[in-house]
Structure formats: structure tokens, C-alpha cells
């Protein structure tokens, strides 16, 4: 990495702002931008800052795509990993389980994403 974290953060936030303005706050692409921003915070070990965008992305995905969509499973998994990293195992486990249940149902037990 080049250590240009503040510049990267600004670009993630700008992308989110543009998508909200152009697509509406509840568009799945906004959820993708929220996930990108949260992942950036996660990679910086700014776990408390990562939680809200992960949660908002999950809310949007559920609302727009339905609770059983594979993208919801990915959002659940993202939030579970965040909690797991912080040793919040009782919060992470049900999210992991729900993500696995959705993936098995939607993709089949032998799909590579189920093994994730």
C-alpha cells in the first residue's frame, strides 16, 4: 500500500454520495458502496466505524433484494466477520448461520460459496 488512506476514504465517501444522489438511498449499488467503505474501515482496523455501513448495506440488500438473496448472505457474512474479529462471537454466530442457510438454499450445498 502507498499509505494514502485519507485520500482513499474520501473517494469511497464520494462514490457513496454520488450513488445516493443518482440512484436513491436504498439502491443496491448504494449498498455496494457502503460495503466498500465498511471494508476499507475494516482493513484499517477501524471496527467501530465499519459496523454502521455494514449494517446499512445489509438493511438495503434485504429490503431491495429480499431476505433470501445471495447478496444478503454476503452482507450477513461481512458483518459476522467484523464481529468475529472483535471476539463478539455471540453476535457473529447467528449471522454466519443465517448466511450459510441462505447460501445452501439459494445456491445448493455443493456450491463453492457455501464452503466460504
Wavefront OBJ file of the C-alpha trace (Angstrom):
o trace
v 0.000 0.000 0.000
v 1.033 3.574 -0.504
v -0.412 4.868 2.750
v -2.869 7.206 1.059
v -5.711 6.198 3.350
v -7.315 9.605 3.792
v -7.459 10.053 0.024
v -8.960 6.595 -0.408
v -11.526 7.240 2.308
v -12.546 10.477 0.585
v -13.007 8.618 -2.700
v -15.136 5.898 -1.085
v -17.298 8.556 0.579
v -17.627 10.485 -2.693
v -18.670 7.345 -4.535
v -21.307 6.702 -1.880
v -22.581 10.287 -2.090
v -22.858 10.172 -5.883
v -24.662 6.847 -5.896
v -27.143 8.026 -3.264
v -27.830 11.185 -5.237
v -28.162 9.484 -8.619
v -29.816 6.202 -7.632
v -31.572 6.880 -4.334
v -30.512 5.952 -0.831
v -31.975 2.439 -0.966
v -30.493 1.238 -4.262
v -28.416 -1.982 -4.161
v -25.460 -0.101 -5.686
v -25.551 2.199 -2.660
v -25.319 -0.925 -0.505
v -22.261 -1.969 -2.515
v -20.661 1.425 -1.867
v -21.471 1.080 1.838
v -19.849 -2.366 1.856
v -16.774 -0.934 0.141
v -16.493 1.850 2.705
v -17.009 -0.579 5.584
v -14.388 -2.942 4.167
v -11.975 -0.036 3.919
v -12.562 0.744 7.611
v -12.235 -2.931 8.484
v -8.902 -3.165 6.674
v -7.729 -0.143 8.676
v -8.890 -1.886 11.883
v -11.434 0.881 12.445
v -14.007 -1.669 13.505
v -16.416 0.717 15.204
v -16.553 2.797 12.015
v -17.136 -0.289 9.850
v -20.196 -1.538 11.717
v -22.772 1.093 10.678
v -22.086 0.917 6.921
v -22.156 -2.894 7.039
v -25.484 -2.779 8.882
v -26.958 -0.242 6.463
v -25.805 -2.286 3.472
v -27.496 -5.353 4.960
v -30.733 -3.422 5.514
v -30.774 -2.178 1.926
v -29.999 -5.596 0.467
v -32.788 -7.233 2.474
v -35.266 -4.515 1.552
v -34.426 -4.348 -2.153
v -33.469 -7.928 -3.000
v -35.346 -9.964 -0.399
v -34.126 -11.707 2.721
v -33.164 -14.883 0.841
v -30.944 -13.315 -1.831
v -27.275 -14.424 -2.022
v -26.183 -10.761 -1.717
v -27.920 -10.693 1.668
v -25.881 -13.742 2.660
v -22.707 -11.874 1.706
v -23.763 -8.837 3.747
v -24.541 -11.063 6.722
v -21.140 -12.687 6.358
v -19.370 -9.309 6.188
v -20.969 -8.216 9.442
v -20.266 -11.602 11.050
v -16.578 -11.365 10.160
v -16.439 -7.909 11.721
v -17.972 -9.207 14.960
v -15.780 -12.321 14.923
v -12.648 -10.179 14.557
v -13.699 -8.268 17.670
v -14.340 -11.505 19.603
v -18.092 -10.779 19.607
v -18.790 -14.420 18.956
v -22.366 -14.456 20.219
v -23.195 -11.709 17.706
v -21.230 -13.288 14.856
v -22.525 -16.843 15.096
v -26.201 -16.275 14.190
v -25.147 -14.100 11.242
v -22.795 -16.816 9.976
v -25.551 -19.396 10.389
v -28.117 -17.305 8.505
v -25.653 -16.602 5.690
v -24.918 -20.313 5.386
v -28.622 -21.202 5.399
v -29.354 -18.701 2.605
v -26.416 -19.882 0.508
v -27.365 -23.547 0.851
v -30.974 -22.806 -0.065
v -30.255 -20.466 -2.975
v -27.058 -21.928 -4.385
v -27.093 -25.574 -3.325
v -24.992 -27.370 -0.737
v -22.173 -28.090 -3.201
v -21.695 -24.508 -4.425
v -18.240 -23.010 -3.657
v -19.810 -20.023 -1.857
v -21.357 -22.404 0.669
v -17.886 -23.506 1.707
v -16.944 -19.900 2.357
l 1 2 3 4 5 6 7 8 9 10 11 12 13 14 15 16 17 18 19 20 21 22 23 24 25 26 27 28 29 30 31 32 33 34 35 36 37 38 39 40 41 42 43 44 45 46 47 48 49 50 51 52 53 54 55 56 57 58 59 60 61 62 63 64 65 66 67 68 69 70 71 72 73 74 75 76 77 78 79 80 81 82 83 84 85 86 87 88 89 90 91 92 93 94 95 96 97 98 99 100 101 102 103 104 105 106 107 108 109 110 111 112 113 114 115 116
